[in-house]
């Protein structure tokens, strides 16, 4: 296991002399999802794997940086607390799908890597006689819930002794608000999926909660449970008794499934989930409030309106992205060994959740043949004339003692050209040796 100390002061000091100026709002509609792109296999200087000094790294990055448009960059060496390179690092930029870094880091930290979202069954009365007057299916915001999961839950209800349901099977989706889409900037369920506290099949049905209840009813009937009426909405009463549950995959697994392919639907569901569980309201604005507070606690600033980045309003500075990333691999040496072990597990889950250059996800076909391939764990971001690349490059495998953290946020840029420049910058960063 890797143990590291973190001191965020160096990042803040490097920015004190810079005035934070917000760029003019960019025009145009978002483009998404953040699909995987392909860039040429490295050749010549880009294919080099030899180490470079801090001076050569800074000079090389500066040369490359001049070739893109309205952009910001920030590169930080956490083990030496040195800012290796910064160009307009404190200026807010459009994040695109780099927004998912803020959404998923909040979810992973607050729920914990082993946290799970529960879909539950409740009875309005004791079931010792095998009869439930009213049976409820209650959603817990699980974005991965499927018919197979509901079948397992039905099996558990039957195993608990239920043979008859007198009234209708009721479904409760109140864990999240009733807004099934995201109204901002024309983003609808067609581009993200419907968002419901009781979810089924990635939000595709017109009424996910009702559809889930109907499939749960079918599964119960196949198990021999007699149900008097069909499904109907209803809220679980405080006096109801929980009789069965079905858990989602771990939060670490959901976060990985969100970040590696840049899944917009999962990001928006996680945003609402953190709002419900930790902000008191399972809505998009409720989740944004929790994310903003989590980012602020890490010394970062995030502003925006959704969790996926399908908007030009989600913004942060490259320095703030780096602060967030730095905080996610920090181990507090003042804590007990058990607490440090828990932080290490969370850190490892976070690093594993990112796409790997030249190997997986949205960067599977990028940076091939360079020092970045297999060594840089990354998150991309793409909108019209917006391209982002942020993450960690590890010198010598996944040794966190040799991590370099960076964020490249490019606005008003040719996306294809930006990808090539980002790849070359990441390949150079991966070669840095103190």
N, C-alpha and C positions, 0 to 999 in steps of 0.2 A: 504494500500500500504506500501511496505517496503522501507525504505530510509537508505542507507549505505554510509559510506565514504570508500575510497580506498587509500592506500598508497603502491605503488609498491616497495619502497625502500628496504623493508625487504627481498623480494625475491632476489633482486640483490646483497645485502650485503652477503647473505648466500652462494652465489656462487663465491665471489671474491677469496676465497682461493683455489678453485678447478680449475685445469687445464682442459681446454676443449679439449678432445682428440677424434677425429673421429674414430669410429670403422672401421675395415676392411669391405669392401663391401661384403654383404652376397650373396650367390649363389642361383640359382633356379628361376623358373618362378613364377609370382604372382598367387595366388589362389583367386577366388572370385566368386560371390559376398560375402560380409561379412554376411553369413547366421546366423540365430538364432541358438543358442546352448542351450543345457539343462544340468544343473548340479544338483547334488543330493540336495534334500531338507535338510536344515540345521538340525543338531542334536548336542547334547552335548553343548560344549562351543560356537560353531558357532551360536547356537540358542539363546544365551543370549541377553537380551535387556537392561541390567543394564548399567549405565554410567561408562565410564572409564576416568581416569585422563590423562593428557598429557604424563606423565612419563610411565604409563602402555600402552598407545597407541603406543608410540615410541618403547617401548621394544617388544610389541606384533608384530608390523609391521616388526621390525628387524628380529625377529625369523622366521616369514613367508617368508621374502624376501630372506633368505639364501637358500630357497628350489627351486629357479628358476635359469635359466641360465644367459646369458649375458643381464642384464636388468638394467633399471633405474627407480627411483621412486621419486616423490616429492609431499608432502602433506603440505598444507598451510591453516592457520586460518586467514582469512582476517580481521575479526573484531578486533583481537589483534595484527595483523601484525606479526605473529609468524610462522616460518617454523617449523612445528611439526615433520616432518621426511623427510630426503633426503638421497638417495643413488645414487651416480653418476647422480645427478639431472640435471647437466649442460651438459651432454654428448648427442650428437645427436644420435637418434635412428630411425629405420624405423617405420613410423607411421601407415602403412596400412590404414584402413578406418578412423582412427583418423584425417587423412588429411581433411576429410569433415568438421571438426570443423573450419578449417581455411577458406575453401571455403564458407561455409554457413554463418559464422559470418561476413565475408566481404560483402556478398550479403545483409544480413539483415541490417547491419549498413549503407551501402551505398544507397540502395534503400529505406530503412525504412520498418517497419513491414507492413504498409498499401500500399506499392508500388506495382504496377501491371505492367505486360508486355502487350503491346497493339498490336493486329493484326488489320490492318487498310485497308480501301478501298479508293482509290483515282481516280479522273477523270482528264484527261488531259485538260478538258475544262468545262465551266459552264454547269449545267444540268437543267437549268430552263425550257428547252423544253422537258425534259425527256430523252434526247439523250446524251450519252457519246461517244466521238470519240474513246477514249481508256480508259478502266477501268483497274486499277491495284489492285492486292492483295499484300499487303506488310507485311512481317513477322517482328515481334518484339522480336524474340527469346523465345516465350512462349513454354516451354517444355510440357505443359499440353493440348495444342490445340487439339480439337477433331472435328469429323464431326458435332456434335451437336453445337459446338461453331461457326463453319463456317456457319451453317444453320442460326443461330441467326444474324450473320454479314450480310448474304444475305438478310434476312428480313429487316434489317436496311437500306441496300442500296435501296431496293424497296420502303421502307417508305420514303426515302429521295427524291423520285420522279423519279428514273431511271426506264425506261421502255425498252430502247434499247441501246445496245452496238454495235457500228459500226465495230470496229476492233476486233482483238482477245482479250480475257481476258489475261492480262499479270500478271506474278507473279515475285515478287522481294524478294529475300532471302539474300540481301546484308548486313543485320544487322550483320550477322556473316560470317566468311570466308567460302570458298567453301570446306574446308577439312571436310568431313563427318565423318571420324573416328579419332582415336588417334593413330598415327603410333608408338609411343614409346613402346618398349619392346613387340611388337606383339599384342598390344591391338587394336582390330578392332570393327566394328559395331556389330559383333556377340556377343561380351561380354559387350558392352556398349549401342549400338544403334547408328544410324546415327545422326549426329549433323548438324542442318541446321537453318538458320535464320527464315525460314518459315517451321514450324515443324508440324507433324501430327502423331497421334497414337504412341507416345513414340519413334519416330525415326525408326519404323519398315519397312516402304516401302523402296524400292531401291532408289527412288528419292522423298524424303518427300515433297519438294517444289512443284514439278509438281503434285504429288498426291493430295496435299492440294488444288491446283488451280482447278483440275478436280472436286473435291467434291464441291468446292465453285461454280463452273460453274453449276453443277447439281442442286444445291440449288437455284441458281438464275433462272434457267429455270423453276423449279417447282413453283417459285414465279411469273412466267409470264414475265420474262425479256428476250427479244430477243437478242441473241448474234450471231454476224455475222460469226465468225470463232472459232476455238478451242483455247486452251491455248497456251501461248508462254512466254518464259522468257523476262524480261525487267526491267529496273530500273526506278523508279518514278522520274520524272523530278522536278527540284525546283519550276517550275511554276504550278505544279499539285495542285488540290484542294482535301483536305480530306473530304469525305462525310459520312463516318461511321467508327465505331471502335468496337472491342470486347476485353474485358479485361480478363486477366488471374486471377486465384485466387490470394489472397494477397501474398506478399513475405513471410510473417510469415507462411502461410499455405504451400507454396511450400517448405520452409526450413524444416518444420515439416515432410512433406512427403519424404524429402530427408534423414533426420537423423534417424527417428524412425525405418524404415526398412533398412536403409543404402543403398539407391538407387543410383547406380553408374551413370546411365544415367542422372538423375536430377542434380547430382553434376557436371558432365562435362558440361551440358548446362548452369548451373548457372555460372560456371567459365568463359565461353565464353561471357555470358551476361554482367558480370561486366567488362570484357575486352573491350567490345564494348561501353558500356555506360560511363565508367569512365577511360578507358585507351586508347581510340581512335582506337582500333582494336579488332574486335570480334573473336579472335583466342585463342587457348589454351595458347600459350606463352604470349599473351597480358593479359589474365586473371591472369596468374601466377604473372606477374609483379605487378598487382593491389593488389593481395592477399599478396605478400611479403611486399609491402609498408604498407598495413593496419596492418599486423602483427608487423612490425617494429614500427609503431606509438603506438602500445600497449606495446612496450618493449619486443616483442617476435621475434624469428628468425625462419623462415620457408624456406626450400629449397626443390625444387621438380619440377616435369614436368607435373603433371595433377591434376585434382580436386577431383578425387574419391579415390585415394590411391591404385589403381591397378598398383602398381609399387614398386620396392624396392628403388627407388631414392627419394621418398618423405620422408623428415626427419625433426625432431625437437627434442629438448630436453624436458624431462618432465617438467622442470622449465618454458620453453617457452609455453608449452601447458597450464600450470597453469596461467601464466601471461595473455594469451589470454582469458581464461575463467574468470579470475578475472576482466578484463576490461569490459567484457560483462554484468556484474551485477553492475558496478560502477555507482553511482549517484553523479554528480558534485554539491556539496552544494553551489557553488558560482553562479550557474545559476539561472535564474528566476524561479518562481513556475511552469510556463507553460513548460519551457524547462526541468525542473526536471520531470514533469509529462510525457513528451514525452520519456525521458530516462527510466522511470519506465515501460512504456508500451513496449518499445523495450526489456528491461530486462525480463519482464514476458513472452513475446513472445519467447525469446531465451530459457528460462528454459523449457517452455512448448513444445519446439521443440525436446527435448531430450527424449530418451526412459527411462522408469521408471522401476527400478529393481523389478523383480517378477511380473510385470504388463503388459508391452507393448514392442513391437518391438524385437530387437535382445537380450534383456535381460528379456523377458517375463517369461522364464523358468529358470532363474538364481537368486540366492540369496533368494529364497523362504524360509520363515520361519526365516529370520534373521532381524536384525534391519535395514538393507539396503532396504528391500522390502517396496516399496511405498515411501521411503524417499530419495533415491539416483537417480538423473537424470543423465544419462550416455550415452557415445558413445563408442562402441566397435570397434575393428579393428582386422582383421585376414588375414594373408598370410601364406604360408608354413613356419613353425617354427617361426612365428611372431604373437604375440597377444598383444593387447592394450586395456586398459580400463581407461577412463578419465571422469571426471565430478564433480558433486556437491553432497554432502550428507547434508541433512537438519535435524537438530535435532529438533523434534517437528513440523512435517509438512513441509510447504514451507516457513518457517520463515528465510529470508535471513540473519537476524542478527545472526543466528546460523549455517551458511553454513561453510562447510569445502570443500576446492577445492583440487583435487588430479589428478595425472596422473601416470599411471603404464604402461611403455613401455617395453615389454619383447621380446627380439630378441634371436635367437638361442635357442628356448625353445620348449618343448613339449606343443602343443597348449591345449590339454585337461587338462594337469596338470596345465598349466598357468591359465586356467579358474577357477579351484578350488581355487588356491592361491589368485587370484584376488578377487574372491567372499568373501573369508575369510577376506582379507584386507579391502574390502569395508564395510563388516559387522562390523568390528572393528572401522573403521573410523566413521561410522554412530552412534556409541555409545559414541563418544568423547564429553566430557563436560568440559568446562573451569573451 
